[in-house]
Amino acid sequence: MLKMRLSMGGTKKRPVYKIVVADSRFPRDGRFIEKLGYFNPLIPKEKKERMGLDVERVKYWLGQGAQPTTRVARLLGENEIMPMPAKGNNPQKAIPKKDRKKTEEGGEAKAEAPKEEAKAEAPKEEAKAEAPKEEAK
C-alpha cells in the first residue's frame, strides 16, 4: 500500500521532514518512491517557508491511491489540497499515566474516581491558602 508520510531529517532537536510517497512496508527514513515536499515545524505557521509542496504531484499520487498519514492529511488540509480530516478524540490523554493502567484493568469506575477526588481536594487547598491571608490583615 502506498503512503504519503513524513520522513525525518535534520539534526538532534532540530527536525526537518520530507513529505514522501513510500510503500508502507519500507522504514520511515528509508527508501521512498518520490519526494513531494518538505515541512519544518520550527518555523512559525504564518511563514510560507514552513512548508513546500509540489501540488500537482500530490494530487497525482492521491489519484493513484496513496493514503496520507494523519499528520500529512492535516498539512494537506491546511494548504487546501484536500478536505481537513476530522479531529481525533483520545480521552486517555486526560488521565495521568499511572492511573491509565488501573482503568485498563478495572474498567471505567476507577477512571472516574481519581478525577472526583482531585476536584474535591482542590477547594480545600484554596481555603487553606486564603485563611492565613485573612489572619495577616
C-alpha positions in Angstrom: 0.0 0.0 0.0 1.3 3.4 -0.9 1.5 6.0 1.9 2.2 9.7 1.9 4.2 10.3 5.1 6.9 12.3 6.8 10.5 11.2 6.6 12.6 12.7 9.3 15.8 14.5 8.7 17.8 17.4 10.3 19.9 17.2 13.4 19.4 16.5 17.1 16.5 18.6 18.4 16.2 20.4 15.0 13.9 18.2 12.9 13.1 18.8 9.3 10.8 16.5 7.5 10.4 15.4 3.8 6.9 14.6 2.6 7.4 11.4 0.6 5.4 8.7 -1.1 6.6 5.3 0.0 5.5 1.7 0.3 4.0 1.1 3.8 6.5 -1.8 4.3 9.6 0.5 3.9 11.2 2.0 7.0 10.2 5.6 8.0 13.5 7.2 6.9 14.3 4.5 4.4 13.6 4.0 0.7 10.8 6.1 -0.8 9.3 6.5 -4.3 9.2 10.2 -4.7 9.8 13.3 -2.6 6.7 15.6 -2.7 7.9 18.5 -0.4 9.3 19.4 3.0 8.0 20.5 6.4 9.9 22.5 9.0 7.9 22.6 12.3 10.4 25.1 13.9 9.3 27.9 11.7 6.1 29.9 12.7 2.9 28.9 11.0 2.5 32.3 9.3 5.6 32.0 7.2 5.5 30.3 3.8 9.0 28.8 4.3 7.5 26.4 6.9 6.3 24.0 4.2 6.8 23.5 0.5 4.8 21.1 -1.7 4.6 20.0 -5.3 0.8 20.3 -5.5 0.5 18.6 -8.9 2.4 15.5 -7.8 0.4 15.3 -4.5 -2.8 15.3 -6.5 -1.4 12.7 -8.9 -0.4 10.3 -6.0 -3.8 10.8 -4.3 -5.4 9.8 -7.6 -3.2 6.7 -7.7 -4.5 5.6 -4.3 -1.7 6.8 -2.0 -3.1 7.2 1.5 -1.8 10.2 3.6 -1.0 9.6 7.3 -3.0 11.7 9.7 -0.2 14.3 10.1 0.2 14.7 6.3 -3.6 14.8 5.8 -3.7 17.8 8.3 -0.8 19.5 6.4 -2.6 19.0 3.1 -5.9 20.2 4.7 -4.2 23.4 5.9 -3.0 24.0 2.3 -6.5 23.3 1.0 -5.3 20.5 -1.3 -7.8 18.0 0.3 -10.5 18.4 2.9 -9.3 18.8 6.5 -9.6 15.5 8.4 -11.9 15.2 11.4 -10.3 15.9 14.8 -9.4 12.8 16.8 -10.5 12.0 20.3 -8.2 10.4 22.8 -9.8 10.5 26.2 -6.9 8.5 27.7 -4.6 11.5 27.4 -6.6 13.3 30.1 -5.9 10.6 32.6 -2.5 10.5 34.3 -0.3 7.7 33.1 -0.2 5.8 36.4 -4.0 5.8 36.6 -4.4 4.6 33.0 -3.2 1.1 34.0 -5.9 1.0 36.6 -8.6 1.8 34.0 -7.4 -0.9 31.7 -7.6 -3.5 34.5 -10.7 -2.3 36.4 -13.0 -0.5 33.9 -14.4 3.0 33.9 -15.4 3.2 37.5 -11.8 3.6 38.7 -11.1 6.1 36.0 -13.8 8.5 37.2 -12.9 8.2 40.9 -9.4 9.9 40.7 -10.9 12.9 38.8 -13.6 13.4 41.5 -11.0 13.1 44.3 -8.8 15.7 42.6 -11.7 18.1 42.3 -12.7 17.6 45.9 -9.1 18.2 47.2 -8.6 21.4 45.2 -11.1 23.6 47.1 -9.7 22.5 50.4 -6.2 23.7 49.4 -7.6 27.0 48.2 -9.4 27.5 51.6 -6.2 26.9 53.5 -4.3 29.3 51.3 -6.9 32.0 51.9 -7.1 31.5 55.7 -3.5 32.8 56.5 -4.1 35.9 54.4 -7.2 36.8 56.4 -5.3 36.4 59.7 -2.4 38.7 58.4 -4.8 41.6 57.8 
